[in-house]
Amino acid sequence: MSTRQKNIAVFILMFWGCMVYGVELYVAPDGNDGNPGTKEKPFASITRARDAIRRQRTDDGGLKEPMTVYLREGTYRLKETVVFGLEDS
């Protein structure tokens, strides 16, 4: 395989990876709901991640790319039941 072919293959894989994963949000027991939900600064609650997705859906006129929420290992203490509705699917 030539260098050019390798570069094209890498570009295609990177492009496909961006389309598959879209927006990624992170939640961690030691996070903070004031954070942006990034890998480095995760949210603290599942509810906050759900609300961030709802907000983006409303602000952008609908989700244009997939969103993935990653829950880091740990114990999540819930103060109330987390409810997902049809608008969350």
PyMOL CGO cylinders between C-alpha atoms (Angstrom):
from pymol import cmd
from pymol.cgo import CYLINDER

trace = [
    CYLINDER, 0.00, 0.00, 0.00, 1.43, 3.36, -1.01, 0.3, 1, 1, 1, 1, 1, 1,
    CYLINDER, 1.43, 3.36, -1.01, 1.73, 6.35, 1.34, 0.3, 1, 1, 1, 1, 1, 1,
    CYLINDER, 1.73, 6.35, 1.34, -1.05, 8.11, -0.55, 0.3, 1, 1, 1, 1, 1, 1,
    CYLINDER, -1.05, 8.11, -0.55, -3.38, 5.14, -0.15, 0.3, 1, 1, 1, 1, 1, 1,
    CYLINDER, -3.38, 5.14, -0.15, -2.58, 4.96, 3.57, 0.3, 1, 1, 1, 1, 1, 1,
    CYLINDER, -2.58, 4.96, 3.57, -3.34, 8.67, 3.98, 0.3, 1, 1, 1, 1, 1, 1,
    CYLINDER, -3.34, 8.67, 3.98, -6.66, 8.29, 2.18, 0.3, 1, 1, 1, 1, 1, 1,
    CYLINDER, -6.66, 8.29, 2.18, -7.55, 5.27, 4.34, 0.3, 1, 1, 1, 1, 1, 1,
    CYLINDER, -7.55, 5.27, 4.34, -6.72, 7.18, 7.53, 0.3, 1, 1, 1, 1, 1, 1,
    CYLINDER, -6.72, 7.18, 7.53, -8.82, 10.15, 6.39, 0.3, 1, 1, 1, 1, 1, 1,
    CYLINDER, -8.82, 10.15, 6.39, -11.80, 7.91, 5.61, 0.3, 1, 1, 1, 1, 1, 1,
    CYLINDER, -11.80, 7.91, 5.61, -11.54, 6.18, 8.99, 0.3, 1, 1, 1, 1, 1, 1,
    CYLINDER, -11.54, 6.18, 8.99, -11.32, 9.52, 10.81, 0.3, 1, 1, 1, 1, 1, 1,
    CYLINDER, -11.32, 9.52, 10.81, -14.29, 10.92, 8.88, 0.3, 1, 1, 1, 1, 1, 1,
    CYLINDER, -14.29, 10.92, 8.88, -16.35, 7.77, 9.51, 0.3, 1, 1, 1, 1, 1, 1,
    CYLINDER, -16.35, 7.77, 9.51, -15.41, 7.88, 13.20, 0.3, 1, 1, 1, 1, 1, 1,
    CYLINDER, -15.41, 7.88, 13.20, -16.68, 11.45, 13.52, 0.3, 1, 1, 1, 1, 1, 1,
    CYLINDER, -16.68, 11.45, 13.52, -19.96, 10.52, 11.88, 0.3, 1, 1, 1, 1, 1, 1,
    CYLINDER, -19.96, 10.52, 11.88, -20.47, 7.46, 14.06, 0.3, 1, 1, 1, 1, 1, 1,
    CYLINDER, -20.47, 7.46, 14.06, -19.74, 9.11, 17.39, 0.3, 1, 1, 1, 1, 1, 1,
    CYLINDER, -19.74, 9.11, 17.39, -21.04, 12.64, 16.81, 0.3, 1, 1, 1, 1, 1, 1,
    CYLINDER, -21.04, 12.64, 16.81, -21.22, 14.54, 20.08, 0.3, 1, 1, 1, 1, 1, 1,
    CYLINDER, -21.22, 14.54, 20.08, -19.85, 12.83, 23.18, 0.3, 1, 1, 1, 1, 1, 1,
    CYLINDER, -19.85, 12.83, 23.18, -20.86, 13.75, 26.73, 0.3, 1, 1, 1, 1, 1, 1,
    CYLINDER, -20.86, 13.75, 26.73, -19.25, 12.36, 29.88, 0.3, 1, 1, 1, 1, 1, 1,
    CYLINDER, -19.25, 12.36, 29.88, -20.64, 11.82, 33.36, 0.3, 1, 1, 1, 1, 1, 1,
    CYLINDER, -20.64, 11.82, 33.36, -18.56, 10.89, 36.42, 0.3, 1, 1, 1, 1, 1, 1,
    CYLINDER, -18.56, 10.89, 36.42, -19.36, 10.53, 40.12, 0.3, 1, 1, 1, 1, 1, 1,
    CYLINDER, -19.36, 10.53, 40.12, -16.68, 13.13, 40.88, 0.3, 1, 1, 1, 1, 1, 1,
    CYLINDER, -16.68, 13.13, 40.88, -17.82, 15.47, 38.06, 0.3, 1, 1, 1, 1, 1, 1,
    CYLINDER, -17.82, 15.47, 38.06, -19.65, 18.77, 38.37, 0.3, 1, 1, 1, 1, 1, 1,
    CYLINDER, -19.65, 18.77, 38.37, -22.96, 19.67, 36.75, 0.3, 1, 1, 1, 1, 1, 1,
    CYLINDER, -22.96, 19.67, 36.75, -21.51, 23.13, 36.07, 0.3, 1, 1, 1, 1, 1, 1,
    CYLINDER, -21.51, 23.13, 36.07, -18.92, 21.50, 33.76, 0.3, 1, 1, 1, 1, 1, 1,
    CYLINDER, -18.92, 21.50, 33.76, -19.35, 21.28, 29.98, 0.3, 1, 1, 1, 1, 1, 1,
    CYLINDER, -19.35, 21.28, 29.98, -19.62, 17.46, 30.02, 0.3, 1, 1, 1, 1, 1, 1,
    CYLINDER, -19.62, 17.46, 30.02, -16.31, 16.84, 28.26, 0.3, 1, 1, 1, 1, 1, 1,
    CYLINDER, -16.31, 16.84, 28.26, -13.95, 13.96, 28.97, 0.3, 1, 1, 1, 1, 1, 1,
    CYLINDER, -13.95, 13.96, 28.97, -11.73, 16.29, 30.99, 0.3, 1, 1, 1, 1, 1, 1,
    CYLINDER, -11.73, 16.29, 30.99, -14.63, 18.07, 32.75, 0.3, 1, 1, 1, 1, 1, 1,
    CYLINDER, -14.63, 18.07, 32.75, -17.56, 15.65, 33.04, 0.3, 1, 1, 1, 1, 1, 1,
    CYLINDER, -17.56, 15.65, 33.04, -21.04, 16.25, 34.40, 0.3, 1, 1, 1, 1, 1, 1,
    CYLINDER, -21.04, 16.25, 34.40, -21.87, 14.82, 37.83, 0.3, 1, 1, 1, 1, 1, 1,
    CYLINDER, -21.87, 14.82, 37.83, -25.34, 13.51, 37.03, 0.3, 1, 1, 1, 1, 1, 1,
    CYLINDER, -25.34, 13.51, 37.03, -27.17, 11.55, 34.38, 0.3, 1, 1, 1, 1, 1, 1,
    CYLINDER, -27.17, 11.55, 34.38, -29.99, 14.09, 34.65, 0.3, 1, 1, 1, 1, 1, 1,
    CYLINDER, -29.99, 14.09, 34.65, -27.62, 16.89, 33.64, 0.3, 1, 1, 1, 1, 1, 1,
    CYLINDER, -27.62, 16.89, 33.64, -26.49, 14.94, 30.56, 0.3, 1, 1, 1, 1, 1, 1,
    CYLINDER, -26.49, 14.94, 30.56, -30.12, 14.26, 29.61, 0.3, 1, 1, 1, 1, 1, 1,
    CYLINDER, -30.12, 14.26, 29.61, -30.95, 17.96, 29.97, 0.3, 1, 1, 1, 1, 1, 1,
    CYLINDER, -30.95, 17.96, 29.97, -27.92, 18.95, 27.86, 0.3, 1, 1, 1, 1, 1, 1,
    CYLINDER, -27.92, 18.95, 27.86, -29.18, 16.71, 25.05, 0.3, 1, 1, 1, 1, 1, 1,
    CYLINDER, -29.18, 16.71, 25.05, -32.69, 18.14, 25.36, 0.3, 1, 1, 1, 1, 1, 1,
    CYLINDER, -32.69, 18.14, 25.36, -31.30, 21.68, 25.25, 0.3, 1, 1, 1, 1, 1, 1,
    CYLINDER, -31.30, 21.68, 25.25, -29.22, 20.99, 22.16, 0.3, 1, 1, 1, 1, 1, 1,
    CYLINDER, -29.22, 20.99, 22.16, -32.23, 19.43, 20.45, 0.3, 1, 1, 1, 1, 1, 1,
    CYLINDER, -32.23, 19.43, 20.45, -34.30, 22.56, 21.21, 0.3, 1, 1, 1, 1, 1, 1,
    CYLINDER, -34.30, 22.56, 21.21, -31.56, 25.12, 20.44, 0.3, 1, 1, 1, 1, 1, 1,
    CYLINDER, -31.56, 25.12, 20.44, -30.50, 23.51, 17.17, 0.3, 1, 1, 1, 1, 1, 1,
    CYLINDER, -30.50, 23.51, 17.17, -33.98, 22.75, 15.91, 0.3, 1, 1, 1, 1, 1, 1,
    CYLINDER, -33.98, 22.75, 15.91, -33.33, 19.02, 16.25, 0.3, 1, 1, 1, 1, 1, 1,
    CYLINDER, -33.33, 19.02, 16.25, -30.28, 16.83, 16.64, 0.3, 1, 1, 1, 1, 1, 1,
    CYLINDER, -30.28, 16.83, 16.64, -28.28, 16.69, 13.46, 0.3, 1, 1, 1, 1, 1, 1,
    CYLINDER, -28.28, 16.69, 13.46, -25.75, 14.15, 14.70, 0.3, 1, 1, 1, 1, 1, 1,
    CYLINDER, -25.75, 14.15, 14.70, -25.73, 11.25, 17.13, 0.3, 1, 1, 1, 1, 1, 1,
    CYLINDER, -25.73, 11.25, 17.13, -25.02, 11.94, 20.78, 0.3, 1, 1, 1, 1, 1, 1,
    CYLINDER, -25.02, 11.94, 20.78, -23.33, 9.43, 23.08, 0.3, 1, 1, 1, 1, 1, 1,
    CYLINDER, -23.33, 9.43, 23.08, -23.26, 9.69, 26.87, 0.3, 1, 1, 1, 1, 1, 1,
    CYLINDER, -23.26, 9.69, 26.87, -20.43, 7.85, 28.62, 0.3, 1, 1, 1, 1, 1, 1,
    CYLINDER, -20.43, 7.85, 28.62, -20.86, 6.96, 32.29, 0.3, 1, 1, 1, 1, 1, 1,
    CYLINDER, -20.86, 6.96, 32.29, -17.59, 6.56, 34.11, 0.3, 1, 1, 1, 1, 1, 1,
    CYLINDER, -17.59, 6.56, 34.11, -17.17, 3.83, 36.67, 0.3, 1, 1, 1, 1, 1, 1,
    CYLINDER, -17.17, 3.83, 36.67, -18.48, 4.57, 40.12, 0.3, 1, 1, 1, 1, 1, 1,
    CYLINDER, -18.48, 4.57, 40.12, -21.56, 4.91, 42.25, 0.3, 1, 1, 1, 1, 1, 1,
    CYLINDER, -21.56, 4.91, 42.25, -24.20, 7.42, 41.21, 0.3, 1, 1, 1, 1, 1, 1,
    CYLINDER, -24.20, 7.42, 41.21, -26.44, 8.49, 44.08, 0.3, 1, 1, 1, 1, 1, 1,
    CYLINDER, -26.44, 8.49, 44.08, -29.81, 9.67, 42.84, 0.3, 1, 1, 1, 1, 1, 1,
    CYLINDER, -29.81, 9.67, 42.84, -31.87, 12.23, 44.74, 0.3, 1, 1, 1, 1, 1, 1,
    CYLINDER, -31.87, 12.23, 44.74, -34.86, 11.50, 42.50, 0.3, 1, 1, 1, 1, 1, 1,
    CYLINDER, -34.86, 11.50, 42.50, -35.81, 9.07, 39.77, 0.3, 1, 1, 1, 1, 1, 1,
    CYLINDER, -35.81, 9.07, 39.77, -34.34, 9.89, 36.34, 0.3, 1, 1, 1, 1, 1, 1,
    CYLINDER, -34.34, 9.89, 36.34, -37.13, 9.81, 33.77, 0.3, 1, 1, 1, 1, 1, 1,
    CYLINDER, -37.13, 9.81, 33.77, -36.57, 9.50, 30.03, 0.3, 1, 1, 1, 1, 1, 1,
    CYLINDER, -36.57, 9.50, 30.03, -39.48, 10.34, 27.76, 0.3, 1, 1, 1, 1, 1, 1,
    CYLINDER, -39.48, 10.34, 27.76, -40.16, 10.03, 24.05, 0.3, 1, 1, 1, 1, 1, 1,
    CYLINDER, -40.16, 10.03, 24.05, -38.26, 13.27, 23.47, 0.3, 1, 1, 1, 1, 1, 1,
    CYLINDER, -38.26, 13.27, 23.47, -35.10, 11.52, 24.71, 0.3, 1, 1, 1, 1, 1, 1,
    CYLINDER, -35.10, 11.52, 24.71, -35.11, 8.71, 22.15, 0.3, 1, 1, 1, 1, 1, 1,
]
cmd.load_cgo(trace, "trace")
